[in-house]
Amino acid sequence: MSLARLSPLDVQRMVNRVLEAGLSPTTAHHAHAVLRRALRDAVAAELVSRNVAALVKPPLMAFHEMPTLDPAQARAFLSTATGDRWEALWLLAVTSGMRQGELLGLRWSDVDVEKGVLHVTGNLSRGPNGLEVTRPKTHRSRRPLRLSQAATDALRRQKADQAADRLQAGAAWEDHQLVFCLPTGRPVTAAWLVRGRFQPLLKRAGLPLIRFHGLRHTAATLWFRSGVNPKVVQETLGHSRVAITLDTYSHMIPDLQVETARVMDELLRSGPVKQSSS
């Protein structure tokens, strides 16, 4: 179809077809968003005079609450992980909120254990040539992170254990400079990590099976419960805007509304408000 002939009705029909095909409202919402952005570029290039997708109301995204670990469960998870080959990875996931691809793409050149800092500069993903570390899509995703002492200590042990693996592997070692890899140095697939290591660890700890991404959500909810500034949480997670952080996590913390009510009660019980003399 010619861009000049595209109408709001055509866009609405496209959205309807996505829904009729059995896909979720969230998928339809994203499809509409991609088209709207493409047509915005077409307007800028003067290929069309208006963005017809902007005239069509997108479907509401389906809301699915992501299961997380509460503080007691997080402690049980990390306690069970003590001594595990992947202990440093589990600690980083819970204490830094890093994405799975960021963890599996972390390189030793990005880690400074002496200063207790690491820099997120890559993401392990599958490309045309197999698993490879690529640059994060946004500049916000490329960020420094301050390490907890427990994570720093675990990374020191990880480096020593990896040196032993390297000697054991000999000529079979593949040097990708990855912090987390197989005993031969090869990258780890996300599916293997989840099915082979993460889910069994949850079972040993007596915890419900959650998605790996739930550890990132766990970190965020624990920060919010502890009163960490939302702006700091946004920068740590690598979100582009603080509004995304608040929209994603505020509903997971019902105690926040209790706290706002408590603060208001205290303010109103503190006595009469002094009038300004001006």
Secondary structure, 3 states (H helix, E strand, C coil): CCHHHCCHHHHHHHHHHHHHCCCCHHHHHHHHHHHHHHHHHHHHCCCCCCCHHHHCCCCCCCCCCCCCCCHHHHHHHHHHCCCCCCHHHHHHHHHHCCCHHHHHCCEHHHEECCCCEEEECCEEEEECCEEEEECCCCCCCCEEEECCHHHHHHHHHHHHHHHHHHHHHHHHCCCCCECCCCCCCCCCCHHHHHHHHHHHHHHHCCCCCCCCHHHHHHHHHHHHHCCCCHHHHHHHHCCCCHHHHHHHHHHHCCHHHHHHHHHHHHHHCCCCCCCCCC
